[in-house]
Every structure is written in structure tokens, then in C-alpha cells.
Amino acid sequence: MNVLALNCGSSSLKFGLYQVGDQSVECLCEEDWETSGADAQISGAHDLLQKVEEKIRPLSGGAAVDAVGHRLVHGGPALGRHCRIERADLPRLTAAVPFAPLHLPAALAIVGAAMEQFSSQPHVACFDTTFHWSLPALAQTLPLPETLRSQGIRRYGFHGLSCESIVHQLGADLPRDLIVAHLGNGASVTAVQHGKSIDTSMGMTPAGGMPMSSRSGDIDPGVLVYLMREMSYDADRLESLINHESGLKGISGLSGDLRALHRAADASPSARLALDCFAAAVAKQIAAMITSLGGLDAIAFTGGIGQHDAAMRAAIIRRLAWLGIFIDDTRNVSALSDVQRGDSRCRILVMESREDEQIARIAGSMTGA
């Protein structure tokens, strides 16, 4: 069957048509479109989906769409598993918007438009939180009163579809104790044991964990109280600060793009500091996840930075030398899959995140493939 995978960001739409069989997934065509922002994406969702259908028809040789899979970053406390969805389910999906207000409105607009454009096909919601639904209580519990935790305030974890794709790619070669470092504009580190998530760096929202491109990651909550009390920050101003003005962009004062920071690092101490802060934060999270796992067989680097930034991989691994983890500089620059040195205590893998392929695989398995 042919599955259309829709992967909506706050200002982008990735889509691909995949032929899904019992044991295989083949990409027929794929595109990655930048849009002019979330508001424009919401208001123009129907036009976007019409253009998607027009685009895939000739690229796929006229292949029909049999099912549609949607990436949704958060399902909230009520929707923890990938599931088939109908138009009647849109209110349940919308109820999760407060948990991911930057991501979900645009994504749900695309879901609604897709349900009209492909009205006779089944639709499947694929949640980034699903892979982490198995987190043990120790990992998912935030240190807050039960009255708040009962309202769904907990650690959810994200980049789950990326983690699922890594686990699938490793197949029979999947190690017992694996750390997935998904490093991109958003970044997280996940401890995977026997193919299941047992701990992860992100929290209730994708803003938690390590400093990212423009997101602060975890921060002393007293700082937020101080900004509210002493500088009159309201919720909207705090949200903008945490998600758009902080992280590497905030530290460097230049950019949240690691490529720009690498270019500026020799002349700019703040750019060098931002790079060092990111490398140190990732290394700390990897060390923490080793504690959660009780051992380590492999680290898989993925995401735009994890897969393509050899200098950052090396900077992270150098901070783990005390654990007996070493990188082979030549193999690392070549981005070969196994880039560890011969005397390293664990494998170091460089892998592609295949989120869209995973969406197609999930949707196909839930609708008949």
C-alpha cells in the first residue's frame, strides 16, 4: 500500500509517499517545504494539502494514496499510543495543545486539511511521545505534588519517532544498552534498554533538557519566578524567551545554527562558549543515561547535528574519555557508521533519522500493510 507521511513543523512541512509492504518500506517521492510561519501554515493548510497532492501525483507515477500518517509531537496525557483517527477525534488531539503550543496548532491544521483532501483514506496519528510511554515511574515523575501530577504534568520525552527509526534500523544488531543522541535544532538524549525507552532528557515539553538552538532547556525555575516578579514577564514573554531567544542563540548572541557558530568561533569568544556549552551538556546527559542503563553498549548520533557535525561529535566524545569511550578521528570525519576507536568500551554509531519512513511504517501496519 502507498502511505503519505506528513511531518509538520512550526514553519515547515515535510512529506513523502512510501510503498509499505510486510517487510519493506520504499520511498516513492519526498519533499521538504519551508513555509512563512505557523500562522500562515494554519490559514493556508488546505492550499498546502492541495499542492501536496498535485506534487506527489507525477512524482509517484500516479500511485494512489491508501493511507495517511501524521507526525504529532505530543498526545498529552490521554493519547499515549499511535492510533487511527477520525474527524471526531480532533477535539481530543486539540486538548494536547497546551503541552506543545508551538508545534501542535500548525500540525493539527494540516491534519484537518488532510482529512478533507484525502477523505476516503484512513488516517493515523504518530506521536513523538509514544516511544517514551514505557518510561518507568522513576523517570517520568516530576518532583511536584500529586494534585498537579494527576493533571498530566510529567516527563513525556520526545524525538520518539527518530528513536523508533534507529531501533528499527539496528534490527537484530540492536544492543542491549543503547543511547540515542538526537541532535538538531531540538536535541535530546534517550536511554534505550532492550529496545525500550527507560530515561530521556526532555520533560513535559520539547523545551526541556539540554540547551538547544534557541531553546533554553532545563533552567533554574527561580529564574522564571524572578523574571515574572522583578521584570514583569508574563506567560507569553516567558514562552518567547524559553523557545526563541535562549540556548545557543542566547549564549552566542549570534545564531543558534552550529554551522554559523563554528565559522565564528575563532574570532568570537561567545560563539566558542556556545559550542562548548552544547558539547558539555550532551556529554553530561550521555553520562547520566549510562547511570540509568547501568552500562553501555553503543551511542547512536542522529539528527542534523548528530549525523553531519563531525567536530561536535568529537567534542562530545572527548568529554567521555574518562569512561573509556574514544572516537576515531579519521572515521569520524568520514561519518562512517562505526566511528569508535579500537580501544573504545562501546560502539559509536552515526545514523540517519528516518522519521518519515517510520511514520509510513506505523500507518501501514495500522491500516492493512
N, C-alpha and C positions, 0 to 999 in steps of 0.2 A: 504494500500500500504506500501511497505518497503522502507524507506528512509535512505540512507547513509549520515551521518553527518560528515563533515571533518572540524576539528578545528586545524588550523595550527599556531604554534608559530614560533619564530625565530630559535629555536633549538629543536622543538618537534612537534609531530603530534598525536593529539587525534582523534579517530574516533569511531563511533558507528552505528550499524544498528538498526533502530527503526521501529516498526509496527505502522503506523499512521492511526487512524480511525477518524470518525466525532467528537468524544468527548474524545478520549483517545490516549495516546502515550505510547507504551510499548517497553522497551529496550530488544532487542534480543541478542546483544553482544556489547562489547565496549573494547577498548584498548587505552593505552597511551604510546606512544613510544618516548623515547629521541633519538635525532639524534646528529651528531657530529658538528652541527653548521649550520648556514644559507647557506653558500656556498655549503657545502656537500648536504644539503637538496635540493637546487636548481638543482645541477648537477645530483642528484640521484632521482629526483621526479618520473620519470617513473618507476624505480625499486621499489620505495616505494609503488606506487599505485598498482603494480602487487602483492606485498606482502600483501597489504590490502585486495585485492580481494581473494587471497589464504587463508587469515586468517578468513575472515567473512564467507566463504562458509561452512566449517564444524561447526563453532561455531553457525551459524544461522540455522543449519539443512538444508542447501541447499536453503534457501529462496533467491529469486531473488531480485535484486536492481531495484526499479521502478523509483527512482529519487535521485538526489544528492544535498545536501545543503552544502554551503561553508561559513565559517565564514571569513569575511574580516574586518579588524579593521577600515578601512577608505574608504569611497567612493568619497572623495573630494567634491568640490562644485557642481559637475554635477550629482552625483549619491547619492541621499539622502534617497531613499526608497529601501527596499528589492525588488529584481526583478529577473525574469528569465533571463538567459544569454546564449548566443551562442558564438562560437569561434570568430565571427566577433566583439563581444563586448570586447574582450581582450585589444585592444588599449585604450578604454575608461576607463577600470579598471586600466591599467598601468599609465594613466595620473594622478592618485591619489598617485603614489609612492612618490613624493616629500613631501607629507603631512605625510607619515608614512614610511620612508625609511628603518627602522629596521624591520618592520613587513611584509610589502606587497610583496617584491620580492619573498620570500620563499612561501608565501601563493599563489601568482599568478602562480608560477611554479607548485604547487600542483593542482591548478585549470586547467591549461593547460593539465597536465598529466591525470587528472581525466576525462577530456573531450575526451581524446583518449581511455582510459581504459573502460569508460562507454559511448561510443559514441552514443548509441541509446536512452539513458535516458535523460530526461530534467534536467537541472542544475539551481540552484537558488543561487544568491549571497545574503547573510545575513550580513548586515553591523552593526558594533557596534555603528555607528553614527546615525542610523535610529531613535532609541528611542528618541534622543535629537533633531530631526529635527523640532520639535514643539516649541523649545525654543523661548520665546518672544525676540523681538529686544533688550530689556534691558539686557537680559542675554547673548545673542550671540554676541553682538557688542564689539569689542576690541577698545580701545581709540587710533585709528590710522586714518590717512587721508582717505577719501573716495576712493581716487585713489588706495590705497592698499587694502582696504576692498572689493572693487569691483573685485579683483583678487582672492577672496575666502579666504582671511585672516580674520578669525572669530573664535569664540568659537564653537567647534563641540560637544565635550563631547564623552565619551567612556564608556565601560562596558555596553553598551546598551542592549545586549542580556541577560546579567545577570539581569539587571533591569527588562526587559520584563518577564524573568522567575519568578522573585519574584512577580510581579504584577499578573501573571497567577496563581501562587500557592495560593495567598491570595484569589483570586476569589471574591465571594460575601462578603468576610470578609475584602476586601480592604479598608483601612481607607482613609478618605479624604486627610489628610496631612501626608505624609509618607516620611521618609528619608531613602535612601538605602546607606549603607556604605559598598562598595565592597572593602575589604582589602585583598590584596595578594601581590605578587611581584610588581604588579601595583596596585595603590589604588586611589579610587575616592569616593566622596560623592555627591549624587544626591537628589534634592528636587522633589518629585513626588506629584502632586495635581490632584485629580480625575483621577489617572492612567496615567497622562502625565508629562513628564519632564518639569520643569519650570526653573531650575537652576542646575548647576553642577560644580564641582571643576576643572576638566580637561579643557584644552583650545583647541587650534588648533591642537595640537598633544598629544599623550599619555604621554609626558614628563612633562606636566603642572600640576599644582595643588599642592598637598602635597608632602613632601619628601617621597620617596618610597625605595624599597630595594636597588637599585643602581642608581635611577634617582633623579635628584635634586628637581623636582617640580618647582614651581614658584621661581624665583630668580631676584634680582635687575638687570635690563638689563645693568646698568652701569658696573656691574662686568664683563659681557661678553665683553663690549667695552674695558674695562681696560685690560683684558687678550689678546685681539687682538692687542691693541696698545703697551702695555708695555712688553708683554711676547710672542708676535709673534704667538699666537694661530690662526690657520686657521679654516675653517668650519669643517673639519674632526676631528681636535683635540677638538674643542668645542663640537661636537656631541658625541665623546667618553667620554668626561668629564661629560656631562649632563646626559647621559644614562647609563654609565657603571661604573663610578668612584665616584659617588656622593651619595646623600641620606643617608640611614643608614650605608651603607658600607663606605662612605666617612667620616661620623661623627665618627664612631667607630674605623675605621682603621683596623677592624677585619673581618666583614662579613655583608652582607645585610639580612641574614636569621635570623628572630626573635628568632628562637629556639636556635641558637648559641649565640645570644646576651643575652637571658635570662640566659643561663648557665654561661656566663662570667660576668654577671652584678655585682655580689658580689665582685669580685676581680678587675674588670676593670671599672674605672670611665667613660671612653669613651663609653663603651657598655651601661652603665646605662644612659648616656646622650642621646645616640641614641634612646633608648626606650622611654625616657621622651619626646624627641622632636617629635617622631611619635605620641604618645598619645595626646600631646598638639595640634599638627597640625590637627589631626582628630577631636578633640573636638572643635577647632576653626571653622572648616568647618561645623560641625553639627550646631553650634550656628548661623553661617552665613545663613545656609539653613533654619533655623527656621524663620529668618527675611524675607527671600524670600517667604516662605509659609504663613507667618502671623499667624502661630500656629503650633501645632504638636500633632499628634495622636499616631505615632509609629516610632521607629527606627528599621530597619532590618539590622543586621550584617550578611554579607555573604562573600564569597571568602575564601581562605585558612586560612588567619589570622582571619577574621571576624567570621568564623564558628568554628574554632578549638582552638583559643588562648583566654582562659578564663581570664588570667591575663591581657592581653591587653584590652579586653572589659571592665574589671573592672576599669583599669587605665583611660580609656577614659571617662567612665560614672562618675567617681569621680569628674572629672573636670566640670561636668554639674550639680552638686548638687545644685548650686545656682539657677538653673532653676526649681528645684523641681523634677529632674529626678534621680531616685535611682535604684540600681541593687540589687537583692537578691543574696548574695554570694553563698549560697548552690545551688540554682537553676542554677546559672551561671556556677559553676564548673561542674554540671551535663549536661550542654548545653541543657537544656530543652528549648522548643521553646519560651515560655514567661518567661523571666528571670528578669523582673522588680520586685521591692519590692511592697508591697501592697499599700503604700502611694505615689508611683511614679505618676507623672502627665501624663505619656504616657507609652505605651507598649514598651518593648524592646524584639525584636524577634531575634532568632538565626536560620538562614535558609541556606539551601544548594543552591548554584548557579547551575542551571541546563541549562547551555548554550547550550550544545549539543542537549538536548531534545527540546529546543526552536528552534534550527536550523531545526530539523526534523519537528517540528510542522509547522513552516513557509513554509518550502519547500513542505510539504504535502498539505497545504492549497492552495499553488500557482500552484500545478501541478495535482490536482484531488482528494485529500482525502476529 
